Amino acid sequence: MALHRDIFWVGRQWAVTGAGIQAIDQRLRGVLDIEVARLWDDDLVQSRRAKPGVNAADFDKALTVARERFPQAPASDPLVAQLKALGVIEIPVVSPSVPAMQLRAEGRLARFLPQWRIRR
């Protein structure tokens, strides 16, 4: 897997990107990469660190930078989820009749995109 386009730190063997921690060596095809959601999974981190050929100092630095960049998400509290289900805590209502404007123009030529105008 190629490196993510958002690169925050590059070491000798590892890089911290928008996808998490990625091995710079592309011959590994993303086998050792760690996604952002799993940065705080200590078992996974230790298993990746124990692999043969892993530069431990570089991996530890990448892990430190990644954990600073992507802080751990708070675990969802089951009590709060239960209160939301009972209706004690109100959830903001999003109007389904007004869709959010989305501009999808990445990777396309501008001359082939549909034109739009704001009319008064």
Order of alpha helices (4+ residues) and beta strands (2+ residues): beta-beta-beta-beta-alpha-alpha-alpha
